[in-house]
């Protein structure tokens, strides 16, 4: 390929990326739902547009998170208000957050995430001193698992709660339940193990 054709191809590629980002919007996530009683933190990628507009984790009805947690914890989340759902999670010492603080994304799909910036997970030591387990809600959230290794928490990757994974519903419930029950065997990292 001639240098001119290569330059033209690179220019077209660069223009396409620029157009994709131009059509997208930088979106900022929600604050962590965690406190001094939190022992388990479920980490997603980035809230959907509906979740961001409502300022609620897992607000989109196609996401099975609340149904899944209801099965795992033997709670009826479907009938509860969002505030009561969060209170029920807190009773079970479970918090929520996302891997990304912000990103450029068109729509709500994880595959559309561009230029992501991680949340500052070091703040968890102060917010949730009893935290011992980080549960990544799906493989996309878990892509940043290695960036959190230095914090000393146990981690696990759970099957995504997205509605597209419903065909294995009973297996999802089993895996989530097993991880949450097993977490009681682990202790929180020692405060001096911070990097």
Rosetta silent file (secondary structure, phi, psi, omega in degrees, C-alpha in Angstrom):
SEQUENCE: XXXXXXXXXXXXXXXXXXXXXXXXXXXXXXXXXXXXXXXXXXXXXXXXXXXXXXXXXXXXXXXXXXXXXXXXXXXXXXXXXXXXXXXXXXXXXXXXXXXXXXXXXXXXXXXXXXXXXXXXXXXXXXXXXXXXXXXXXXXXXXXXXXXXXXXXXXXXXXXXXXXXXXXXXXXXXXXXXXXXXXXXXXXXXXXXXXX
SCORE:     score description
SCORE:     0.000 S_00000001
   1 L     0.000  134.806 -178.386    0.000    0.000    0.000 S_00000001
   2 L   -70.366  155.225  178.376    1.365    3.387   -0.937 S_00000001
   3 H   -57.903  -34.696 -179.857    2.104    5.932    1.812 S_00000001
   4 H   -67.011  -43.485  179.132   -0.662    8.187    0.427 S_00000001
   5 H   -65.058  -39.822  178.692   -3.278    5.410    0.595 S_00000001
   6 H   -63.018  -45.035  178.311   -2.131    4.494    4.101 S_00000001
   7 H   -60.843  -42.618  179.771   -2.397    8.139    5.244 S_00000001
   8 H   -63.404  -43.069  179.299   -5.880    8.386    3.708 S_00000001
   9 H   -62.877  -43.633  177.944   -6.978    5.139    5.397 S_00000001
  10 H   -64.180  -38.682  178.733   -5.661    6.350    8.769 S_00000001
  11 H   -63.634  -44.716  177.929   -7.404    9.704    8.251 S_00000001
  12 H   -61.608  -43.044  178.518  -10.737    7.956    7.528 S_00000001
  13 H   -61.490  -45.003  179.539  -10.274    5.750   10.588 S_00000001
  14 H   -63.743  -42.056  178.302   -9.490    8.796   12.734 S_00000001
  15 H   -62.903  -40.395  179.959  -12.506   10.693   11.351 S_00000001
  16 H   -62.429  -46.050  177.975  -14.785    7.728   12.098 S_00000001
  17 H   -61.061  -42.281  178.493  -13.594    7.550   15.726 S_00000001
  18 H   -60.707  -41.527  178.636  -14.079   11.318   16.008 S_00000001
  19 H   -66.124  -41.152  178.991  -17.643   11.048   14.690 S_00000001
  20 H   -60.504  -43.944 -179.901  -18.446    8.191   17.075 S_00000001
  21 H   -70.291  -33.451  179.772  -17.250   10.231   20.044 S_00000001
  22 H   -63.942  -37.665  179.648  -19.017   13.338   18.755 S_00000001
  23 L   -76.917  -10.927 -177.886  -22.366   11.484   18.756 S_00000001
  24 L  -100.485  168.438 -177.221  -21.701   10.250   22.282 S_00000001
  25 E  -128.128  141.823  173.684  -21.888   12.081   25.578 S_00000001
  26 E   -74.781  124.757 -177.330  -19.586   11.993   28.608 S_00000001
  27 E  -117.781  141.613 -178.936  -21.654   10.470   31.385 S_00000001
  28 E  -111.300  135.804 -175.938  -20.891   10.486   35.085 S_00000001
  29 L   -74.686 -170.706 -178.727  -21.843    7.607   37.373 S_00000001
  30 L   -98.015  157.982  176.555  -23.558    7.495   40.727 S_00000001
  31 L   -70.144  160.293  179.542  -21.897    7.742   44.145 S_00000001
  32 L   -66.543  142.131  171.030  -21.180    4.514   46.010 S_00000001
  33 E   -99.893   87.808 -177.665  -23.959    3.014   48.108 S_00000001
  34 L  -154.316  151.555  177.263  -21.730    1.838   50.947 S_00000001
  35 L  -149.272 -167.730 -174.936  -21.216    2.615   54.610 S_00000001
  36 L   -70.622   -4.204  175.671  -19.401    1.308   57.687 S_00000001
  37 L  -101.042   -9.434 -175.670  -21.539   -1.865   57.697 S_00000001
  38 L   -67.431  126.628  177.157  -20.857   -2.813   54.054 S_00000001
  39 L  -114.759  -22.071 -178.278  -18.989   -6.107   53.671 S_00000001
  40 E  -129.040  132.682  177.744  -19.792   -6.913   50.025 S_00000001
  41 E  -121.100  119.749  175.572  -19.705   -4.465   47.135 S_00000001
  42 E   -89.413  124.345 -174.200  -21.401   -5.340   43.841 S_00000001
  43 E  -115.752  118.664  174.371  -19.627   -3.483   41.055 S_00000001
  44 E   -95.697 -162.635  178.732  -21.219   -2.837   37.676 S_00000001
  45 L   -95.976  -68.538 -178.147  -19.772   -0.901   34.750 S_00000001
  46 L  -155.657  135.037 -179.892  -21.791    2.302   34.346 S_00000001
  47 L   -59.347  150.017  175.061  -25.481    2.939   35.072 S_00000001
  48 L   -64.306  166.582  177.413  -27.893    2.960   32.137 S_00000001
  49 H   -59.272  -39.070  178.007  -29.245    6.287   30.944 S_00000001
  50 H   -63.755  -43.686  178.058  -32.508    5.549   32.780 S_00000001
  51 H   -61.437  -41.463  178.746  -30.609    4.792   36.003 S_00000001
  52 H   -64.934  -42.108 -179.210  -28.636    8.021   35.626 S_00000001
  53 H   -67.926  -34.236  178.474  -31.781   10.092   35.036 S_00000001
  54 H   -86.262  -12.557 -176.080  -33.517    8.525   38.050 S_00000001
  55 L    60.180   42.342 -178.541  -30.283    8.569   40.122 S_00000001
  56 L  -135.730  134.736  174.518  -30.961    4.893   40.981 S_00000001
  57 L   -68.808  139.541  174.569  -28.832    1.819   40.505 S_00000001
  58 L    53.310   47.660 -178.989  -30.349   -0.821   38.196 S_00000001
  59 L   -81.473  -20.720 -176.602  -33.451    1.240   37.351 S_00000001
  60 L   -71.699  127.178 -176.487  -33.890   -0.202   33.858 S_00000001
  61 L   -63.753  -18.963  179.435  -36.634   -2.878   33.917 S_00000001
  62 L   -80.195  -11.195  177.142  -34.725   -5.106   31.483 S_00000001
  63 E   -87.428  133.136 -175.503  -31.925   -5.548   34.034 S_00000001
  64 L   -89.556   10.456 -173.210  -32.573   -8.479   36.373 S_00000001
  65 H   -52.015  -51.766 -174.441  -30.472   -7.187   39.264 S_00000001
  66 H   -69.057  -36.412  174.904  -33.319   -6.628   41.745 S_00000001
  67 H   -65.313  -42.322  178.823  -35.055   -9.909   40.829 S_00000001
  68 H   -62.010  -47.742  179.175  -31.738  -11.709   41.115 S_00000001
  69 H   -64.902  -34.640  176.636  -30.950  -10.175   44.516 S_00000001
  70 H   -60.615  -42.862  178.144  -34.482  -10.993   45.660 S_00000001
  71 H   -67.538  -42.259 -178.218  -33.876  -14.665   44.872 S_00000001
  72 H   -65.435  -42.890 -173.640  -30.409  -14.649   46.426 S_00000001
  73 H   -98.708    0.020 -177.904  -31.475  -12.903   49.642 S_00000001
  74 L    57.603   47.464  179.151  -35.008  -14.305   49.853 S_00000001
  75 L  -124.576  151.813  177.734  -36.464  -10.778   49.745 S_00000001
  76 L   -99.199   80.635 -177.360  -39.327   -9.437   47.616 S_00000001
  77 H   -70.322  -28.726 -175.918  -37.561   -6.468   45.992 S_00000001
  78 H   -57.456  -29.848 -177.119  -40.138   -6.109   43.203 S_00000001
  79 H   -94.971   -2.926 -175.774  -42.719   -4.577   45.524 S_00000001
  80 L   -93.960  150.666  171.347  -40.337   -2.237   47.320 S_00000001
  81 L   -68.721  165.900  179.568  -39.550    1.391   46.543 S_00000001
  82 H   -58.780  -45.456 -179.458  -35.973    2.108   45.512 S_00000001
  83 H   -60.108  -38.110  178.674  -35.125    3.484   48.973 S_00000001
  84 H   -72.836  -31.798  174.879  -36.478    0.325   50.612 S_00000001
  85 H   -63.210  -46.191  179.172  -34.528   -1.865   48.174 S_00000001
  86 H   -62.304  -42.282  178.323  -31.336   -0.042   49.140 S_00000001
  87 H   -61.869  -39.144  178.367  -32.201   -0.391   52.841 S_00000001
  88 H   -65.117  -41.774  176.147  -32.732   -4.147   52.356 S_00000001
  89 H   -60.097  -43.359  179.874  -29.331   -4.475   50.677 S_00000001
  90 H   -61.845  -37.395  177.259  -27.775   -2.583   53.582 S_00000001
  91 H   -60.410  -29.989  178.967  -29.396   -4.979   56.060 S_00000001
  92 L   -93.752    9.814  176.966  -27.544   -7.733   54.224 S_00000001
  93 L    63.669   33.496 -178.965  -24.318   -5.661   54.330 S_00000001
  94 E  -112.305  132.387  177.111  -24.273   -5.265   50.531 S_00000001
  95 E  -116.675  172.227 -179.081  -23.320   -2.058   48.751 S_00000001
  96 E  -133.299  145.089  171.487  -23.334   -0.939   45.107 S_00000001
  97 E  -164.374  179.963  178.462  -20.979    1.008   42.891 S_00000001
  98 E  -127.361  156.802 -178.062  -19.599    0.958   39.380 S_00000001
  99 L   -68.726  -34.662 -176.255  -16.131    0.466   37.987 S_00000001
 100 E  -101.978  134.738  173.402  -16.271    3.694   35.971 S_00000001
 101 E   -75.869  -41.099  177.734  -16.547    7.183   37.374 S_00000001
 102 E  -157.789  164.384  177.507  -17.334    8.499   33.903 S_00000001
 103 E  -164.681  166.464  170.716  -17.114    7.542   30.256 S_00000001
 104 E   -95.563  126.463 -177.648  -18.164    8.599   26.802 S_00000001
 105 E  -152.673  133.336  172.110  -21.097    6.459   25.755 S_00000001
 106 L   -92.225  122.542 -179.089  -23.862    6.614   23.177 S_00000001
 107 L    73.488 -149.945 -172.766  -26.967    5.062   24.759 S_00000001
 108 L  -118.460   -4.102 -174.211  -26.727    2.582   27.614 S_00000001
 109 L   -77.471  139.874  177.724  -24.873   -0.442   26.276 S_00000001
 110 H   -59.427  -34.175 -178.441  -21.511   -1.425   27.763 S_00000001
 111 H   -66.426  -13.126  178.857  -20.168   -2.102   24.271 S_00000001
 112 H   -93.861   -1.181 -178.430  -20.582    1.631   23.545 S_00000001
 113 L   -69.467  127.619  177.292  -18.326    2.720   26.443 S_00000001
 114 E  -131.343  152.830  175.136  -15.367    4.768   25.225 S_00000001
 115 E    46.268   55.555 -179.457  -12.668    6.684   27.113 S_00000001
 116 E   -78.303  149.897  172.892  -13.637    5.369   30.571 S_00000001
 117 E  -121.005  128.939 -178.831  -12.163    6.688   33.817 S_00000001
 118 E   -68.501  151.157  168.269  -12.095    4.396   36.845 S_00000001
 119 L   -68.600  159.665  176.490  -13.633    5.333   40.161 S_00000001
 120 L   -88.313   92.402 -175.839  -11.181    5.968   43.015 S_00000001
 121 H   -74.770   -9.089  177.605  -11.586    2.732   44.930 S_00000001
 122 H   -66.766  -22.065  179.856   -9.045    3.759   47.566 S_00000001
 123 H   -68.919  -13.758 -178.147  -11.809    5.804   49.246 S_00000001
 124 H   -64.220  -28.515  178.865  -13.511    2.539   50.234 S_00000001
 125 H   -57.845  -40.163 -179.872  -11.139    2.121   53.207 S_00000001
 126 H   -81.182  -37.675 -177.329  -12.719    5.177   54.824 S_00000001
 127 H   -76.457  -44.463 -172.375  -16.292    4.630   53.656 S_00000001
 128 L  -131.527   73.578 -175.516  -16.561    0.851   54.164 S_00000001
 129 L   -64.098  -18.708  179.261  -13.863   -0.354   56.599 S_00000001
 130 L   -93.103   -0.552 -178.038  -15.493   -3.807   56.902 S_00000001
 131 L   -58.789  132.973  179.322  -15.560   -4.387   53.149 S_00000001
 132 L  -132.927  -18.112 -175.736  -14.033   -7.724   52.217 S_00000001
 133 E  -134.583  128.950  172.738  -15.479   -8.810   48.870 S_00000001
 134 E  -106.169  118.567  179.667  -15.786   -7.048   45.512 S_00000001
 135 E  -106.504  114.569  179.075  -18.286   -8.813   43.239 S_00000001
 136 E   -83.850  122.739 -179.588  -18.050   -7.796   39.597 S_00000001
 137 E   -82.469   82.460  177.888  -21.458   -7.880   37.936 S_00000001
 138 L   100.239  164.777 -175.666  -20.404   -9.441   34.651 S_00000001
 139 H   -67.976  -32.813 -178.998  -17.255   -9.769   32.585 S_00000001
 140 H   -64.454  -44.656  176.851  -17.268   -6.187   31.362 S_00000001
 141 H   -63.820  -35.569 -176.499  -17.026   -4.803   34.909 S_00000001
 142 H   -73.510   -9.722  179.080  -14.363   -7.401   35.721 S_00000001
 143 L   -59.657  -21.954 -179.927  -12.052   -6.145   32.968 S_00000001
 144 L  -102.087   10.191 -178.231  -10.619   -3.732   35.554 S_00000001
 145 H   -54.186  -41.919 -177.778  -10.264   -6.332   38.318 S_00000001
 146 H   -64.987  -23.674  178.659   -6.463   -6.318   38.044 S_00000001
 147 H   -76.190  -10.114 -179.328   -6.409   -2.557   38.695 S_00000001
 148 H  -109.426   -2.378 -178.121   -7.950   -3.185   42.134 S_00000001
 149 H   -53.557  -39.590 -175.489   -5.714   -6.081   43.223 S_00000001
 150 H   -64.367  -13.448 -178.880   -3.463   -3.796   45.274 S_00000001
 151 H   -78.434  -17.635  174.663   -6.372   -2.960   47.595 S_00000001
 152 L    87.313    5.008  179.267   -6.291   -6.454   49.122 S_00000001
 153 L   -81.094  151.962  168.096   -9.978   -7.348   48.775 S_00000001
 154 E   -70.908  147.843  178.408  -11.203  -10.744   47.675 S_00000001
 155 E  -133.650  154.448  171.824  -12.836  -10.517   44.275 S_00000001
 156 E  -149.157  149.653  178.160  -15.178  -12.636   42.224 S_00000001
 157 E  -104.706  120.507 -178.964  -16.728  -12.302   38.799 S_00000001
 158 E  -102.710  154.238  174.300  -20.453  -13.038   38.759 S_00000001
 159 L   -59.293  139.201 -177.016  -22.677  -13.713   35.759 S_00000001
 160 L   -58.908  145.456  176.926  -24.104  -10.426   34.523 S_00000001
 161 L   -85.330    2.123 -179.581  -27.534   -9.379   35.749 S_00000001
 162 E   -59.516  146.866 -178.178  -28.395   -8.062   32.301 S_00000001
 163 H   -61.789  -21.842 -179.839  -31.669   -9.363   30.906 S_00000001
 164 H   -70.816   -8.667 -179.459  -29.884  -10.929   27.940 S_00000001
 165 H  -102.118   15.824 -175.632  -28.485  -13.583   30.302 S_00000001
 166 H   -63.202  -24.604 -175.494  -31.900  -14.902   31.461 S_00000001
 167 H   -59.483  -23.643  178.408  -31.540  -18.285   29.774 S_00000001
 168 H  -112.379   41.051 -174.711  -29.318  -19.390   32.687 S_00000001
 169 H   -54.582  -49.025 -176.501  -31.404  -17.798   35.448 S_00000001
 170 H   -66.727  -34.962  177.177  -31.165  -20.615   37.988 S_00000001
 171 H   -68.414  -39.936  176.317  -27.403  -20.901   37.460 S_00000001
 172 H   -58.782  -47.713 -179.811  -27.003  -17.124   37.921 S_00000001
 173 H   -60.061  -44.630 -178.831  -28.905  -17.269   41.204 S_00000001
 174 H   -60.319  -45.956 -177.990  -26.808  -20.226   42.387 S_00000001
 175 H   -66.894  -44.526  178.562  -23.492  -18.513   41.585 S_00000001
 176 H   -62.243  -45.896 -178.801  -24.513  -15.185   43.138 S_00000001
 177 H   -61.318  -44.218  179.957  -25.874  -16.896   46.256 S_00000001
 178 H   -60.083  -45.181 -179.348  -22.726  -18.997   46.660 S_00000001
 179 H   -63.470  -44.039 -178.076  -20.463  -15.929   46.415 S_00000001
 180 H   -69.151  -40.125  177.751  -22.470  -13.921   48.931 S_00000001
 181 H   -67.826  -39.479 -178.254  -22.707  -16.798   51.410 S_00000001
 182 H   -68.550  -24.656 -176.655  -19.011  -17.637   51.052 S_00000001
 183 H   -59.433  -25.153 -179.539  -18.009  -14.026   51.749 S_00000001
 184 H   -66.982  -15.879  179.080  -18.584  -14.562   55.473 S_00000001
 185 H   -80.875  -14.641 -175.560  -15.496  -16.813   55.485 S_00000001
 186 L  -103.182  147.850  176.536  -13.192  -13.957   54.462 S_00000001
 187 L  -100.360  160.605  178.087  -11.956  -11.121   56.610 S_00000001
 188 L   -68.495  150.189  178.147  -11.540   -7.529   55.576 S_00000001
 189 L   -62.741  147.703  178.504   -8.058   -6.521   54.411 S_00000001
 190 L   -67.102  137.150 -176.924   -5.798   -5.120   57.106 S_00000001
 191 H   -57.391  -25.546 -179.127   -5.733   -1.291   56.985 S_00000001
 192 H   -79.363   -7.318 -178.891   -1.941   -1.334   56.698 S_00000001
 193 H   -83.881    9.048  177.132   -2.101   -3.334   53.470 S_00000001
 194 L   -66.280  149.581  175.145   -3.007   -0.182   51.542 S_00000001
 195 L   -98.247    0.000    0.000   -0.739    0.816   48.710 S_00000001
